[in-house]
Each structure stands twice: as C-alpha cells, then as structure tokens.
C-alpha cells in the first residue's frame, strides 16, 4: 500500500493526547482494506531522546527532527511545554516546517507555530483558554476562538486535545474519502465528524454564570424552555426587573446580551437534537423556539455555515 508520511514533533511537556489522538486516526487508515494508501507515522524530538509528557508519561521518539525527507504532514502538538519553548525547537520549525505539504497544530501547538512566525497572515485557533493570549502576543495572526478547528490552505489548527481527533478525521476524509474516515471514526467510537466550525464549548460554559440568583434562574429557565417566550420583557418579568435593568444586568454578569444568549441556547439545543435523535426538521424547529424550519435554517447557516439537514448528515453518523 502506498504511504504518506506523518511526522509528529515531540518535546518535554507535550500533551500526550495531542500526540496519540491524531496518530490513532492516521494509523487507522492502514487497517481499512479499501483505503487507497496508508500513512507512515514517525515521531521525533530535537535530539532523538525520550521526552516526558505533561502527565508524566515518557515517550520514546523514532528519531531526531531533521532526519529523512520532509514529511507530507507535520503535526505540532500542544501541552505545558509550549509555555516556555526551547528556542532550538522554534528555530527548527522556522527553518523546516515550510517543507511539509501540510502543517498541523493541535491545541497550544499553535503557540509554537506563532512564535516561529508560521501563523502570520493566517486564520487560526487554539485551546479556548489561550486564544486571547495568542491574539495579544501575535497580532499578525487572525485568531478565531470559536471553532474546534480551522483550515487555511496548507495550514490547519485545532482547539484543545480531542479536537485534534476531529481535525485528523477531516484530513483523512480529504485524502481517502468519507467511507474510510467513517470506518476509522467507528473504530475509535467517535462521531464523524464534528464540523470544524462547531463551537469549542457549550453556551453554559461560554457565558459566565450570573452572580445574582434571579439572573441565574433566568439562565436556567432559558436552557429548560428553549421553545418558550424568551423575549427581553418576558425574561425581565421573571427576574423582577424592568426590561432595561434586566438587559444591562444580564450583559454585565454574563458577558453577553439576553438575545444572543437565547440564540445560542436554541442553536445548541437544535444541534443536539439533530445529532442524537431522528426527529424531523420541522419538529425540531418548533421544539427549539424557531417556529419554522426556515427560521432555523437561517440561524444554522449564519452560525455554522451549514443548513440543518447538512449538519445532520455530517454529524449524526451511526456508531457501531
């Protein structure tokens, strides 16, 4: 079977799942009989010596960085070791990463690519907790904190840990087709595949929890009743505030407006119904407060770039 090389960069403090997650995906291609080719996977550190992961696991690489021809796909994982990276590693990336046909970062591996100047002028993402740091420290990078992965030409970046699996599945699907990627996803008991523009975390995690009890109760009510009357006046009544007071307090305590919060809760609820049930689009649109399938379609296209039916096709894959 023909092969494409995949090289994973190792360093002290690397996150082990950032390494093993994508590698399980690429290695799985070699086990699919119908695949047109497989991947030859190598791991390498600067000196070829073992590295200690952030969880204390020791990884023994196949060799040194720079040994052999440039890989087809170069993967730079994240981890605690990206906080104060070895300058020699940054120098190596700056000098050699452009030789790969495809450059990939997982989680905070984006910080290493940014330090090497490889993200300048590109759209990229990373773990939600360091997106602000990435944007402030490297203003030449167009940081998008929302999606679980971003593709920008030959450059691909992903959010935290398991998002590396989603990105690897997307790359395998690009190389070998949906059937091969789906076979690998089923073997790993994961969905094929979360769309790259799916949010990194839920509305409840993305928004702050209000300090005041009436506002927390309103947040919970919105989550429990996405099909209810969630206009500002109705919600303000539940919080026993005037609409103006409520809107100001909600923004101050959650970091978002009531309308945007409701929109995101409804979108998330609709996504989950599309992912987990066989309910029809019209039924889901009513259950989520959209009223009509067209209103839900507009919300999905605006937020996710895909209509509900396409979202379901891409994400509601059976797991066997």
C-alpha positions as CSV (number, residue, x, y, z in Angstrom):
1,X,0.0,0.0,0.0
2,X,1.4,3.4,-0.9
3,X,2.1,5.7,2.0
4,X,2.2,9.4,3.0
5,X,4.5,10.4,5.9
6,X,3.2,11.9,9.0
7,X,5.7,13.4,11.4
8,X,4.8,14.4,15.0
9,X,7.1,16.8,16.9
10,X,7.8,15.7,20.5
11,X,9.2,17.9,23.3
12,X,9.2,17.9,27.1
13,X,5.8,18.9,28.5
14,X,3.9,17.7,25.4
15,X,0.2,16.8,26.0
16,X,0.1,13.0,25.4
17,X,-3.5,13.0,23.9
18,X,-2.4,15.7,21.4
19,X,0.0,13.1,20.1
20,X,-1.8,9.9,20.4
21,X,-5.3,11.1,19.3
22,X,-4.3,12.2,15.8
23,X,-1.9,9.2,15.4
24,X,-4.7,6.7,16.2
25,X,-6.7,8.3,13.3
26,X,-3.8,8.2,10.8
27,X,-2.7,4.7,11.8
28,X,-6.3,3.5,11.4
29,X,-6.2,4.2,7.7
30,X,-3.8,1.4,7.2
31,X,-6.3,-1.0,8.7
32,X,-9.0,-0.1,6.2
33,X,-8.8,-2.5,3.2
34,X,-10.5,-0.1,0.8
35,X,-8.1,2.8,1.5
36,X,-6.1,3.9,-1.5
37,X,-3.0,4.4,0.7
38,X,-1.9,4.5,4.3
39,X,0.3,6.7,6.4
40,X,3.9,6.2,7.6
41,X,4.0,7.7,11.0
42,X,7.1,9.0,12.7
43,X,7.7,10.8,16.0
44,X,10.8,12.9,16.6
45,X,12.4,15.1,19.2
46,X,15.2,17.6,18.7
47,X,18.0,15.2,19.9
48,X,16.1,12.0,19.3
49,X,15.9,11.3,23.0
50,X,12.9,10.4,25.2
51,X,10.5,13.2,26.3
52,X,8.3,13.4,29.4
53,X,4.7,14.4,28.8
54,X,2.7,16.9,30.9
55,X,1.1,13.9,32.6
56,X,4.4,12.2,33.4
57,X,4.3,9.7,30.6
58,X,7.6,9.0,28.8
59,X,7.5,8.9,25.0
60,X,10.4,7.5,23.1
61,X,10.6,9.0,19.6
62,X,11.6,7.2,16.4
63,X,14.5,9.6,15.8
64,X,15.7,13.2,15.6
65,X,13.9,16.1,13.9
66,X,15.5,16.7,10.6
67,X,16.3,13.0,9.9
68,X,14.9,12.0,6.5
69,X,12.9,13.8,3.8
70,X,10.3,16.4,4.7
71,X,7.0,14.8,5.7
72,X,3.7,15.2,3.9
73,X,2.0,16.2,7.1
74,X,3.8,17.8,10.1
75,X,1.9,17.8,13.4
76,X,2.9,20.1,16.2
77,X,1.0,19.1,19.4
78,X,0.5,21.3,22.5
79,X,1.0,21.0,26.2
80,X,2.7,22.7,29.1
81,X,5.9,22.7,27.2
82,X,4.6,25.4,24.9
83,X,4.7,28.0,27.7
84,X,8.4,28.4,27.6
85,X,9.5,26.5,24.5
86,X,13.1,25.5,23.7
87,X,14.4,28.2,21.3
88,X,16.1,25.5,19.3
89,X,12.7,23.9,18.6
90,X,11.3,27.3,17.4
91,X,14.4,27.7,15.2
92,X,13.8,24.2,13.7
93,X,10.2,24.9,13.0
94,X,11.0,28.2,11.4
95,X,13.6,26.6,9.1
96,X,11.9,23.3,8.3
97,X,8.1,23.4,8.8
98,X,7.6,25.1,5.4
99,X,8.9,21.9,3.8
100,X,5.9,19.9,4.7
101,X,2.9,19.8,2.3
102,X,0.5,20.1,5.3
103,X,1.3,21.9,8.6
104,X,-1.0,21.0,11.5
105,X,-1.1,22.1,15.2
106,X,-3.1,20.6,18.0
107,X,-4.2,22.7,21.0
108,X,-1.5,25.1,22.2
109,X,0.9,23.8,19.5
110,X,-0.4,26.9,17.7
111,X,1.7,29.0,20.1
112,X,4.9,27.2,18.8
113,X,3.9,27.9,15.2
114,X,3.1,31.5,16.0
115,X,6.4,32.0,17.8
116,X,8.1,30.7,14.6
117,X,6.2,33.2,12.5
118,X,4.3,30.5,10.7
119,X,0.8,31.8,11.5
120,X,1.3,35.4,10.4
121,X,-1.4,36.4,8.0
122,X,-3.4,33.2,8.6
123,X,-6.7,32.4,10.4
124,X,-6.1,30.0,13.3
125,X,-7.5,28.7,16.5
126,X,-6.2,27.0,19.7
127,X,-7.5,26.0,23.1
128,X,-10.1,28.5,24.2
129,X,-8.1,29.4,27.4
130,X,-5.2,30.8,25.4
131,X,-6.9,32.4,22.4
132,X,-6.7,35.8,24.0
133,X,-3.0,35.3,24.7
134,X,-2.4,34.1,21.1
135,X,-4.2,37.2,19.7
136,X,-2.4,39.7,22.0
137,X,1.1,38.2,21.7
138,X,1.0,37.6,18.0
139,X,-1.2,40.4,16.4
140,X,-0.3,39.2,12.9
141,X,-2.5,36.1,13.5
142,X,-6.2,36.2,12.8
143,X,-7.4,34.3,15.9
144,X,-10.8,32.7,15.8
145,X,-11.7,31.4,19.3
146,X,-14.9,29.7,18.4
147,X,-14.4,26.7,16.1
148,X,-12.8,23.3,17.1
149,X,-10.5,23.5,14.1
150,X,-9.7,25.9,11.3
151,X,-8.3,25.1,7.8
152,X,-6.4,27.8,6.0
153,X,-4.7,26.4,2.9
154,X,-1.9,24.1,3.8
155,X,-2.2,25.2,7.5
156,X,-4.6,23.6,9.9
157,X,-5.0,24.4,13.6
158,X,-7.3,22.8,16.2
159,X,-8.6,23.5,19.7
160,X,-7.9,21.5,22.8
161,X,-7.0,17.9,23.0
162,X,-9.8,15.8,21.4
163,X,-10.3,18.4,18.7
164,X,-7.1,17.0,17.2
165,X,-9.0,13.8,16.5
166,X,-11.7,15.8,14.7
167,X,-9.1,17.6,12.6
168,X,-7.3,14.4,11.8
169,X,-10.5,12.7,10.7
170,X,-11.2,15.7,8.4
171,X,-7.7,15.4,6.9
172,X,-8.2,11.6,6.3
173,X,-11.6,12.3,4.8
174,X,-9.9,14.8,2.4
175,X,-7.3,12.3,1.5
176,X,-9.2,9.0,1.4
177,X,-12.9,9.8,1.3
178,X,-15.7,9.8,3.8
179,X,-16.1,6.0,3.9
180,X,-12.5,5.4,5.1
181,X,-12.8,8.2,7.7
182,X,-16.2,6.9,8.9
183,X,-14.7,3.4,9.3
184,X,-11.9,4.9,11.5
185,X,-14.4,7.0,13.5
186,X,-16.5,4.0,14.2
187,X,-13.5,2.0,15.4
188,X,-12.5,4.8,17.7
189,X,-16.1,5.2,18.9
190,X,-16.3,8.9,17.9
191,X,-18.6,10.8,15.6
192,X,-17.6,11.5,12.0
193,X,-17.2,14.3,12.3
194,X,-17.8,17.4,14.3
195,X,-17.8,20.2,11.7
196,X,-14.8,22.5,12.2
197,X,-17.0,25.5,12.9
198,X,-18.7,23.8,15.8
199,X,-18.2,25.8,18.9
200,X,-15.4,24.7,21.3
201,X,-17.8,24.5,24.3
202,X,-21.4,24.8,25.3
203,X,-23.3,28.0,25.8
204,X,-23.3,27.4,29.6
205,X,-19.5,27.2,29.6
206,X,-19.0,30.0,27.1
207,X,-21.1,32.5,29.1
208,X,-20.4,33.4,32.7
209,X,-22.8,32.3,35.4
210,X,-24.6,35.3,36.8
211,X,-23.9,36.2,40.4
212,X,-27.4,37.2,41.3
213,X,-29.9,34.4,42.0
214,X,-32.8,35.9,39.8
215,X,-30.5,36.1,36.8
216,X,-29.1,32.6,37.4
217,X,-32.7,31.4,37.5
218,X,-33.4,33.1,34.2
219,X,-30.4,31.4,32.6
220,X,-31.6,28.0,33.8
221,X,-35.2,28.8,32.5
222,X,-33.8,29.7,29.1
223,X,-32.0,26.3,29.0
224,X,-35.0,24.4,30.1
225,X,-37.5,26.2,27.9
226,X,-35.9,27.0,24.5
227,X,-39.4,26.9,22.9
228,X,-40.9,29.4,25.4
229,X,-41.4,33.1,25.2
230,X,-37.8,34.3,25.7
231,X,-38.2,37.9,24.8
232,X,-36.5,40.5,27.0
233,X,-39.8,41.7,28.5
234,X,-40.8,38.1,29.5
235,X,-37.4,37.3,30.9
236,X,-37.2,40.6,32.8
237,X,-40.5,39.8,34.4
238,X,-39.1,36.5,35.6
239,X,-36.1,38.4,37.1
240,X,-38.5,41.0,38.6
241,X,-36.6,43.8,36.9
242,X,-37.6,46.4,34.2
243,X,-36.5,45.3,30.7
244,X,-33.8,48.0,30.7
245,X,-32.4,47.0,34.1
246,X,-32.6,43.3,33.1
247,X,-30.7,43.8,29.8
248,X,-28.0,45.8,31.5
249,X,-27.6,43.4,34.4
250,X,-27.6,40.3,32.2
251,X,-24.8,41.7,30.0
252,X,-22.8,42.8,32.9
253,X,-23.0,39.5,34.7
254,X,-22.8,37.0,31.8
255,X,-20.8,38.9,29.2
256,X,-23.4,38.6,26.5
257,X,-26.9,40.1,25.8
258,X,-30.1,38.2,26.6
259,X,-30.9,37.9,22.8
260,X,-27.5,36.4,21.9
261,X,-27.7,34.1,24.9
262,X,-31.1,32.9,23.8
263,X,-30.0,32.5,20.2
264,X,-27.0,30.3,21.3
265,X,-29.1,28.2,23.6
266,X,-31.6,27.5,20.9
267,X,-28.9,26.7,18.4
268,X,-27.1,24.3,20.8
269,X,-30.4,22.6,21.6
270,X,-31.2,22.2,17.9
271,X,-27.7,20.8,17.3
272,X,-28.1,18.2,20.0
273,X,-31.5,17.1,18.7
274,X,-30.1,16.8,15.2
275,X,-27.1,14.8,16.5
276,X,-28.9,12.5,18.9
277,X,-32.4,12.0,17.5
278,X,-34.3,11.1,14.4
279,X,-36.8,13.9,14.9
280,X,-37.8,15.8,11.8
281,X,-36.6,19.3,11.0
282,X,-40.0,20.9,11.4
283,X,-40.5,19.2,14.8
284,X,-37.0,20.3,16.0
285,X,-37.6,23.9,14.8
286,X,-40.7,24.1,17.0
287,X,-39.1,22.4,20.0
288,X,-36.2,24.9,19.9
289,X,-38.4,28.0,19.6
290,X,-37.6,28.8,15.9
291,X,-41.2,28.3,14.9
292,X,-40.5,27.4,11.3
293,X,-37.8,25.3,9.6
294,X,-36.8,28.3,7.5
295,X,-36.0,30.4,10.6
296,X,-33.9,27.5,12.0
297,X,-32.2,27.1,8.6
298,X,-31.2,30.8,8.6
299,X,-29.8,30.5,12.1
300,X,-27.7,27.5,11.2
301,X,-26.3,29.0,8.1
302,X,-25.4,32.2,9.8
303,X,-23.7,30.5,12.8
304,X,-22.4,27.3,11.3
305,X,-22.3,27.8,7.6
306,X,-24.5,24.7,7.0
307,X,-28.2,24.1,6.9
308,X,-29.7,21.7,9.5
309,X,-30.0,18.8,7.0
310,X,-26.4,19.2,6.0
311,X,-25.3,19.5,9.7
312,X,-27.2,16.2,10.5
313,X,-25.6,14.5,7.5
314,X,-22.1,15.4,8.6
315,X,-22.5,14.8,12.3
316,X,-25.3,12.3,13.0
317,X,-23.2,9.3,11.8
318,X,-24.1,5.9,13.3
319,X,-21.6,4.5,15.7
320,X,-21.3,0.7,15.7
